[in-house]
Amino acid sequence: MTTYYVDYTGGSDSYDGTHETFTSGDDGPWKTINKVNNSTFVAGDNILFKRGEVWRSELLHLTDDGSSGSPITVDAYGIGARPIISWSIDLSSAGDWIGRVKAIPMYGRLALPIQVKLVGSCTTEIL
């Protein structure tokens, strides 16, 4: 069982992902959801997103499975607001959204004990 950390502000996809903060060498959290999506996980692994961080225009797409007694868990770590995975584009005015919003498909299957909350029409918060 391994715990992986994802921190948009303080992470780097060149780090090993197994440390909450950068310590030395490649010891530190990952930065992007793309890195998570392209990594392999096994039953019992934990993927923790840093509280207070926002990931924009990235979909979390996990293809590995846990088991009923040993799930792959997605959760949050740290102090502050829940992490947000937003499928939106940061635009300054509502007029910029015209013609740009469309349905976002969910890919694959999430065989995980995860709760998500839809905020508006495009944002997911990890509860």
C-alpha positions as CSV (number, residue, x, y, z in Angstrom):
1,M,0.0,0.0,0.0
2,T,1.4,3.4,-1.1
3,T,0.1,6.9,-0.4
4,Y,0.5,9.4,-3.3
5,Y,0.1,13.1,-2.8
6,V,-1.0,15.7,-5.4
7,D,-0.3,19.4,-4.9
8,Y,-0.9,21.8,-7.8
9,T,1.1,24.7,-6.3
10,G,4.0,22.8,-4.6
11,G,4.2,19.7,-6.7
12,S,6.0,18.5,-9.8
13,D,5.3,15.6,-12.0
14,S,9.0,14.8,-11.9
15,Y,8.7,14.0,-8.2
16,D,7.9,10.5,-6.9
17,G,4.5,11.6,-5.5
18,T,5.0,9.8,-2.2
19,H,5.8,12.8,0.0
20,E,3.4,15.6,1.1
21,T,6.0,18.3,0.4
22,F,9.3,18.5,-1.4
23,T,12.1,17.3,0.7
24,S,15.1,16.6,-1.6
25,G,15.9,15.0,-4.9
26,D,12.7,13.7,-6.4
27,D,10.9,13.4,-3.0
28,G,7.7,15.4,-3.3
29,P,4.1,15.5,-4.4
30,W,2.9,15.3,-8.0
31,K,1.4,18.4,-9.6
32,T,-1.2,17.3,-12.2
33,I,-4.1,15.0,-12.6
34,N,-2.5,13.9,-15.9
35,K,0.3,12.3,-13.8
36,V,-2.3,10.5,-11.7
37,N,-4.1,9.3,-14.7
38,N,-0.9,7.9,-16.3
39,S,0.2,6.1,-13.1
40,T,-0.5,2.5,-12.0
41,F,-2.2,1.9,-8.7
42,V,-2.8,-1.3,-6.7
43,A,-5.4,-2.3,-4.1
44,G,-4.8,-0.4,-0.9
45,D,-3.2,2.7,-2.5
46,N,-4.3,6.2,-1.5
47,I,-4.3,9.2,-3.8
48,L,-4.6,12.4,-1.7
49,F,-5.2,15.9,-3.2
50,K,-4.0,18.9,-1.2
51,R,-6.7,21.0,0.4
52,G,-7.1,24.5,-0.9
53,E,-5.8,23.6,-4.3
54,V,-7.7,23.8,-7.7
55,W,-7.1,21.7,-10.8
56,R,-8.7,23.2,-13.9
57,S,-9.5,21.5,-17.2
58,E,-8.4,18.1,-16.1
59,L,-10.5,14.9,-15.7
60,L,-9.6,12.3,-13.1
61,H,-9.7,9.0,-15.0
62,L,-8.5,6.0,-12.9
63,T,-8.5,2.6,-14.6
64,D,-7.0,0.5,-11.9
65,D,-9.2,-1.4,-9.5
66,G,-9.0,-2.0,-5.7
67,S,-10.8,-4.8,-4.1
68,S,-13.8,-4.9,-1.7
69,G,-11.5,-5.2,1.3
70,S,-8.7,-3.0,0.0
71,P,-10.0,-0.2,-2.2
72,I,-7.9,2.4,-4.0
73,T,-8.9,5.5,-2.1
74,V,-9.1,9.1,-3.3
75,D,-9.2,11.7,-0.6
76,A,-7.8,15.0,0.6
77,Y,-4.9,16.0,2.9
78,G,-3.8,19.1,4.7
79,I,-5.8,22.0,6.2
80,G,-8.3,24.3,4.4
81,A,-11.0,24.1,1.8
82,R,-11.6,20.8,0.0
83,P,-9.6,20.4,-3.2
84,I,-11.5,21.2,-6.4
85,I,-11.2,19.5,-9.7
86,S,-12.8,21.9,-12.1
87,W,-13.7,21.0,-15.7
88,S,-14.1,24.7,-16.4
89,I,-12.0,27.4,-18.0
90,D,-11.1,30.4,-15.9
91,L,-12.7,33.2,-17.9
92,S,-13.3,36.7,-16.6
93,S,-16.8,37.4,-17.8
94,A,-20.0,35.3,-18.3
95,G,-20.2,36.4,-22.0
96,D,-17.0,34.5,-22.6
97,W,-18.8,31.2,-21.8
98,I,-21.3,31.5,-24.7
99,G,-20.6,28.6,-27.1
100,R,-17.9,27.1,-25.0
101,V,-19.7,25.0,-22.5
102,K,-20.6,21.4,-23.4
103,A,-21.3,18.2,-21.6
104,I,-18.3,16.5,-20.1
105,P,-18.3,12.7,-20.5
106,M,-17.3,10.5,-17.7
107,Y,-14.7,7.9,-18.9
108,G,-14.1,4.4,-17.7
109,R,-15.3,3.4,-14.3
110,L,-14.5,4.5,-10.9
111,A,-14.6,1.4,-8.7
112,L,-13.7,3.5,-5.7
113,P,-15.4,4.4,-2.5
114,I,-15.4,8.1,-3.5
115,Q,-18.1,10.8,-2.9
116,V,-18.2,13.7,-5.3
117,K,-20.3,16.8,-5.1
118,L,-21.2,18.7,-8.3
119,V,-20.8,22.4,-7.8
120,G,-22.6,24.3,-10.6
121,S,-22.4,22.2,-13.7
122,C,-18.7,21.6,-14.2
123,T,-16.9,21.4,-10.8
124,T,-16.2,18.4,-8.6
125,E,-15.1,18.7,-5.0
126,I,-13.7,15.7,-3.1
127,L,-15.8,15.5,0.1
